[in-house]
């Protein structure tokens, strides 16, 4: 039934986003970029892709942060075009996609307020996809109590804060707990919304969000080793929509070392591969949100790209990125569903991370590590 009526409101934008996806860099284009000797060569090679002349007006030498910012702005422009042309329920779906960035931005502002920093400067560091109309109101707050009440009133995240966080929780010790509590509420809410849509959107998005939930549960567990976070507190931070729920989550809550984390993931075949032959690098997990951290590994293992450049085994977080790319690519195999919008943004973000990595290696003349990135196609 969804195929019968989908194109009435969503067909045009699905065609647009599939066109965007066709512009993602190919393996041959990545190979050309890795052979560049200078950033100027890098810019010239990029001009032959869908990025075009987006760096044409930048004076040399171009910093890697400028490349990342400009590429991100292109992604934001594409997303805003999709959002401005969307109608319900797609417009609500796209709004949910921005909540993850809003959480990161609000946490950044809360952290800055705790340390007495100028919140106007913090606004400049916020991710553009997480900017909302009332965000400047957060800058009016002069202390944590005011900021808490402002967040409750002025942001779309109000339901998550109201149900999960109190003003007394806003201190340095709790800031990461708050971030993960908000993400738990967000992922569960987003999944419930996708299930309400039904059809292939519900099926594909549940698979993607379930992996994101399990990744966060594993990261939280590993990062809590040796900290004051109790096992009871740890268990409360785990989203309840993942494939590890409930038995795996319970095992992660009791885990005391990496081996017990591996055992907790053993029942899920795809997760078992994350820990196979991962060596000493398997425990290097960062707690960054929503895929925002740098990726430094080749595609390995069952996805068919060998580690021919001698970069060694990918660490655990990089294996997460590889699997995330794989799931998002699968979303494009079905039509008449909204998951392609989510997957395109995630694939584009991975592409930007890879571009930044290659540019950084060129700038620092680190040719031996230039192939340590995760291509999308």
Secondary structure per residue as TSV (DSSP state, phi and psi in degrees):
chain	resnum	aa	ss	phi	psi
A	1	X	-	360.0	-39.2
A	2	X	H	-62.8	-30.4
A	3	X	H	-68.3	-28.1
A	4	X	H	-70.3	-38.1
A	5	X	H	-112.1	-7.6
A	6	X	H	-57.0	-44.4
A	7	X	H	-68.5	-15.3
A	8	X	H	-59.4	-44.7
A	9	X	H	-115.1	-22.2
A	10	X	T	-116.9	-7.4
A	11	X	H	-64.0	-43.0
A	12	X	H	-61.5	-48.2
A	13	X	H	-71.3	-31.9
A	14	X	H	-64.3	-39.1
A	15	X	H	-62.6	-39.9
A	16	X	H	-62.7	-47.7
A	17	X	H	-69.4	-32.1
A	18	X	H	-69.4	-30.9
A	19	X	H	-67.3	-40.3
A	20	X	H	-58.9	-43.4
A	21	X	H	-62.2	-35.1
A	22	X	H	-64.6	-18.6
A	23	X	T	-90.1	-0.6
A	24	X	S	-64.0	148.6
A	25	X	-	-64.9	140.7
A	26	X	-	-93.3	171.1
A	27	X	H	-60.7	-39.1
A	28	X	H	-63.2	-39.0
A	29	X	H	-67.7	-37.6
A	30	X	H	-62.4	-41.5
A	31	X	H	-61.1	-41.0
A	32	X	H	-63.2	-39.7
A	33	X	H	-66.6	-38.3
A	34	X	H	-71.0	-15.9
A	35	X	T	-89.9	-2.3
A	36	X	-	-67.9	143.0
A	37	X	S	-94.5	-28.0
A	38	X	S	-135.8	166.4
A	39	X	H	-64.7	-31.3
A	40	X	H	-63.4	-42.6
A	41	X	H	-63.0	-39.6
A	42	X	H	-59.8	-45.6
A	43	X	H	-62.7	-41.2
A	44	X	H	-63.6	-43.2
A	45	X	H	-63.6	-40.6
A	46	X	H	-65.8	-29.2
A	47	X	H	-66.0	-18.9
A	48	X	T	-86.8	-1.4
A	49	X	S	-104.8	-171.4
A	50	X	T	-68.0	-11.8
A	51	X	T	-69.7	-27.3
A	52	X	T	62.0	-140.9
A	53	X	T	-98.9	42.6
A	54	X	T	-69.5	-13.5
A	55	X	T	-109.4	10.0
A	56	X	T	-61.7	-34.5
A	57	X	T	-93.1	6.4
A	58	X	-	-88.9	128.5
A	59	X	-	-72.8	148.8
A	60	X	S	-79.9	150.0
A	61	X	S	-77.7	140.1
A	62	X	-	-85.8	127.3
A	63	X	-	-80.1	156.1
A	64	X	H	-66.4	-30.2
A	65	X	H	-66.5	-35.0
A	66	X	H	-65.8	-42.0
A	67	X	H	-60.2	-46.2
A	68	X	H	-62.7	-44.7
A	69	X	H	-64.4	-43.3
A	70	X	H	-68.1	-40.0
A	71	X	H	-66.4	-39.8
A	72	X	H	-63.4	-37.7
A	73	X	H	-64.9	-36.3
A	74	X	H	-61.1	-42.6
A	75	X	H	-63.6	-42.2
A	76	X	H	-62.7	-41.5
A	77	X	H	-62.3	-41.4
A	78	X	H	-63.7	-45.0
A	79	X	H	-62.5	-42.8
A	80	X	H	-64.4	-34.2
A	81	X	H	-64.4	-45.2
A	82	X	H	-61.4	-43.9
A	83	X	H	-67.4	-37.8
A	84	X	H	-71.1	-19.7
A	85	X	H	-103.6	0.1
A	86	X	-	-87.0	151.4
A	87	X	-	-123.1	168.8
A	88	X	T	-61.1	143.4
A	89	X	T	-89.4	-1.2
A	90	X	H	-62.8	-39.1
A	91	X	H	-61.2	-38.1
A	92	X	H	-68.7	-38.3
A	93	X	H	-60.5	-45.7
A	94	X	H	-65.7	-34.7
A	95	X	H	-63.8	-41.7
A	96	X	H	-59.8	-35.9
A	97	X	H	-61.5	-30.3
A	98	X	H	-79.5	-16.7
A	99	X	H	-62.0	-35.3
A	100	X	H	-60.7	-41.0
A	101	X	H	-71.8	-34.9
A	102	X	H	-61.3	-41.1
A	103	X	H	-59.7	-46.7
A	104	X	H	-61.7	-42.0
A	105	X	H	-65.6	-44.0
A	106	X	H	-65.4	-41.2
A	107	X	H	-62.3	-39.5
A	108	X	H	-60.6	-44.5
A	109	X	H	-68.2	-39.4
A	110	X	H	-61.3	-44.8
A	111	X	H	-61.6	-42.7
A	112	X	H	-63.5	-40.0
A	113	X	H	-64.4	-39.9
A	114	X	H	-60.7	-32.0
A	115	X	T	-99.6	9.5
A	116	X	T	70.0	25.4
A	117	X	-	-85.2	161.3
A	118	X	-	-70.7	114.2
A	119	X	H	-69.0	-23.8
A	120	X	H	-65.2	-35.6
A	121	X	H	-69.1	-35.9
A	122	X	H	-64.3	-33.2
A	123	X	H	-59.9	-32.3
A	124	X	H	-68.1	-22.7
A	125	X	H	-94.1	-3.6
A	126	X	S	-72.4	147.3
A	127	X	-	-68.8	131.0
A	128	X	G	-62.7	-26.0
A	129	X	G	-74.7	-14.3
A	130	X	G	-104.5	13.7
A	131	X	-	-81.4	132.2
A	132	X	-	-127.0	162.3
A	133	X	T	-56.0	-37.5
A	134	X	T	-95.2	10.7
A	135	X	G	-58.7	-38.1
A	136	X	G	-57.6	-23.7
A	137	X	G	-63.5	-26.2
A	138	X	G	-66.2	-25.8
A	139	X	G	-74.0	-15.5
A	140	X	G	-72.7	-28.4
A	141	X	-	-64.0	135.1
A	142	X	-	-106.8	-11.7
A	143	X	S	-146.1	172.7
A	144	X	H	-65.0	-38.0
A	145	X	H	-61.6	-46.1
A	146	X	H	-62.9	-41.6
A	147	X	H	-62.5	-41.0
A	148	X	H	-60.1	-47.5
A	149	X	H	-69.7	-31.3
A	150	X	H	-66.5	-42.7
A	151	X	H	-61.8	-40.8
A	152	X	H	-63.2	-34.2
A	153	X	H	-92.9	-39.5
A	154	X	H	-101.7	-6.8
A	155	X	S	-118.7	156.6
A	156	X	T	-66.5	-12.2
A	157	X	T	-85.1	3.7
A	158	X	H	-50.9	-45.3
A	159	X	H	-60.5	-36.2
A	160	X	H	-70.5	-40.7
A	161	X	H	-67.3	-44.3
A	162	X	H	-61.3	-37.9
A	163	X	H	-87.2	-16.2
A	164	X	H	-122.0	-26.8
A	165	X	-	-131.9	141.9
A	166	X	-	-113.2	164.6
A	167	X	G	-60.8	-31.9
A	168	X	G	-68.1	-19.8
A	169	X	G	-77.2	-15.7
A	170	X	-	-81.0	82.3
A	171	X	S	-143.2	173.7
A	172	X	T	-59.0	-36.0
A	173	X	T	-69.1	-30.6
A	174	X	T	-99.3	-2.5
A	175	X	H	-62.7	-40.6
A	176	X	H	-73.5	-31.7
A	177	X	H	-63.7	-41.5
A	178	X	H	-63.0	-44.8
A	179	X	H	-57.0	-47.6
A	180	X	H	-72.2	-30.5
A	181	X	H	-65.9	-42.8
A	182	X	H	-65.8	-40.5
A	183	X	H	-64.4	-38.3
A	184	X	H	-58.7	-49.5
A	185	X	H	-63.4	-39.8
A	186	X	H	-65.4	-48.4
A	187	X	H	-62.5	-41.1
A	188	X	H	-67.0	-38.4
A	189	X	H	-68.7	-44.1
A	190	X	H	-62.0	-43.2
A	191	X	H	-63.8	-40.3
A	192	X	H	-63.0	-39.3
A	193	X	H	-64.0	-44.2
A	194	X	H	-63.3	-37.9
A	195	X	H	-64.8	-32.6
A	196	X	H	-67.8	-24.2
A	197	X	H	-75.5	-31.2
A	198	X	-	71.1	-175.6
A	199	X	H	66.5	-159.7
A	200	X	H	-64.6	-26.5
A	201	X	H	-59.9	-46.8
A	202	X	H	-62.9	-42.7
A	203	X	H	-65.3	-50.2
A	204	X	H	-70.9	-44.0
A	205	X	H	-66.5	-34.6
A	206	X	H	-64.1	-38.8
A	207	X	H	-63.6	-42.1
A	208	X	H	-71.0	-46.0
A	209	X	H	-69.9	-32.0
A	210	X	H	-63.6	-41.3
A	211	X	H	-65.1	-42.6
A	212	X	H	-60.4	-40.1
A	213	X	H	-63.8	-44.6
A	214	X	H	-67.7	-38.0
A	215	X	H	-60.4	-43.4
A	216	X	H	-65.4	-39.1
A	217	X	H	-62.5	-42.6
A	218	X	H	-66.5	-45.5
A	219	X	H	-60.0	-45.8
A	220	X	H	-59.7	-43.4
A	221	X	H	-61.0	-51.4
A	222	X	H	-65.7	-40.6
A	223	X	H	-73.3	-15.5
A	224	X	H	-87.3	-10.0
A	225	X	T	-61.8	130.5
A	226	X	T	78.7	12.1
A	227	X	S	-111.5	179.2
A	228	X	S	-84.8	-0.3
A	229	X	-	-69.1	121.3
A	230	X	-	-75.8	163.4
A	231	X	H	-66.8	-31.9
A	232	X	H	-66.7	-43.8
A	233	X	H	-63.9	-40.6
A	234	X	H	-59.1	-45.5
A	235	X	H	-61.9	-31.6
A	236	X	H	-71.0	-16.6
A	237	X	T	-89.6	-9.6
A	238	X	S	-80.1	126.0
A	239	X	-	-62.7	152.6
A	240	X	S	-106.4	23.2
A	241	X	S	-113.9	0.3
A	242	X	S	-82.5	171.4
A	243	X	T	-72.7	-18.9
A	244	X	T	-81.2	-13.3
A	245	X	T	-79.5	135.4
A	246	X	T	-97.4	-26.1
A	247	X	H	-61.5	-45.4
A	248	X	H	-63.9	-41.4
A	249	X	H	-60.5	-42.0
A	250	X	H	-63.7	-39.2
A	251	X	H	-67.5	-39.5
A	252	X	H	-64.5	-36.4
A	253	X	H	-64.4	-29.3
A	254	X	H	-92.6	-8.7
A	255	X	-	-65.5	142.9
A	256	X	-	-118.8	-9.4
A	257	X	S	-155.7	174.5
A	258	X	H	-61.5	-37.1
A	259	X	H	-61.3	-40.2
A	260	X	H	-70.4	-31.1
A	261	X	H	-64.8	-42.9
A	262	X	H	-60.9	-42.5
A	263	X	H	-64.8	-36.4
A	264	X	H	-65.2	-31.7
A	265	X	H	-88.7	-6.7
A	266	X	T	-55.8	-38.9
A	267	X	T	-64.3	-20.8
A	268	X	S	-100.1	113.9
A	269	X	H	-57.5	-43.4
A	270	X	H	-63.8	-36.1
A	271	X	H	-75.3	-30.0
A	272	X	H	-58.9	-36.2
A	273	X	H	-66.5	-23.8
A	274	X	H	-62.2	-29.2
A	275	X	H	-103.8	-5.3
A	276	X	T	-73.1	125.8
A	277	X	T	51.1	35.1
A	278	X	-	-86.3	-11.6
A	279	X	G	65.2	-163.1
A	280	X	G	-67.4	-16.7
A	281	X	G	-80.2	-5.5
A	282	X	G	-65.0	-25.3
A	283	X	G	-88.9	-0.5
A	284	X	-	-83.3	88.9
A	285	X	-	-119.0	131.1
A	286	X	-	-98.5	153.8
A	287	X	-	-95.9	21.6
A	288	X	-	-62.3	158.9
A	289	X	S	-93.7	140.7
A	290	X	T	55.5	34.9
A	291	X	T	77.5	22.6
A	292	X	-	-88.0	-3.4
A	293	X	S	-88.1	164.3
A	294	X	-	-74.2	145.2
A	295	X	-	-111.6	134.1
A	296	X	-	-133.4	38.6
A	297	X	-	-140.5	152.2
A	298	X	-	-73.9	158.3
A	299	X	-	-64.6	130.8
A	300	X	-	-127.3	172.0
A	301	X	G	66.1	-134.9
A	302	X	G	-72.1	-5.0
A	303	X	G	-88.5	-0.5
A	304	X	S	90.4	13.0
A	305	X	-	-114.6	118.9
A	306	X	-	-80.3	158.1
A	307	X	-	-88.0	60.5
A	308	X	T	-75.7	-10.8
A	309	X	T	-97.5	7.5
A	310	X	-	74.9	22.0
A	311	X	-	-77.4	-6.1
A	312	X	-	82.5	175.3
A	313	X	S	-68.5	145.0
A	314	X	-	-70.4	143.8
A	315	X	-	-78.0	173.2
A	316	X	H	-60.0	-43.4
A	317	X	H	-63.9	-35.9
A	318	X	H	-68.2	-34.2
A	319	X	H	-65.7	-35.1
A	320	X	H	-60.4	-45.3
A	321	X	H	-61.9	-40.8
A	322	X	H	-60.5	-45.8
A	323	X	H	-67.7	-36.9
A	324	X	H	-62.7	-44.0
A	325	X	H	-59.6	-42.8
A	326	X	H	-61.0	-45.9
A	327	X	H	-64.1	-40.1
A	328	X	H	-70.6	-30.9
A	329	X	H	-68.4	-36.1
A	330	X	H	-64.2	-27.8
A	331	X	G	-60.8	-25.9
A	332	X	G	-82.9	-1.4
A	333	X	G	-83.2	-10.6
A	334	X	S	-118.8	150.4
A	335	X	-	-108.5	174.2
A	336	X	S	59.1	47.2
A	337	X	-	-154.5	159.4
A	338	X	S	-91.4	-9.4
A	339	X	H	-61.1	-24.7
A	340	X	H	-62.6	-29.0
A	341	X	H	-68.5	-44.8
A	342	X	H	-63.7	-46.7
A	343	X	H	-66.1	-37.9
A	344	X	H	-61.6	-44.0
A	345	X	H	-61.4	-42.6
A	346	X	H	-67.0	-40.5
A	347	X	H	-66.4	-38.9
A	348	X	H	-67.1	-38.9
A	349	X	H	-62.6	-39.9
A	350	X	H	-65.2	-38.5
A	351	X	H	-62.2	-41.3
A	352	X	H	-65.3	-39.6
A	353	X	H	-61.4	-41.0
A	354	X	H	-66.2	-42.6
A	355	X	H	-60.5	-43.8
A	356	X	H	-63.4	-40.3
A	357	X	H	-63.1	-46.7
A	358	X	H	-62.5	-43.7
A	359	X	H	-63.0	-38.3
A	360	X	H	-65.7	-40.6
A	361	X	H	-64.8	-38.9
A	362	X	H	-65.5	-44.6
A	363	X	H	-63.6	-35.4
A	364	X	T	-98.1	4.7
A	365	X	T	57.4	38.3
A	366	X	-	-97.7	66.7
A	367	X	G	-64.3	-26.2
A	368	X	G	-71.2	-16.0
A	369	X	G	-115.5	8.6
A	370	X	T	-68.8	-22.2
A	371	X	T	-89.2	1.8
A	372	X	-	-84.5	66.1
A	373	X	S	-139.0	170.8
A	374	X	-	-112.8	104.6
A	375	X	-	-71.8	157.1
A	376	X	-	-95.3	-41.9
A	377	X	-	-134.8	360.0
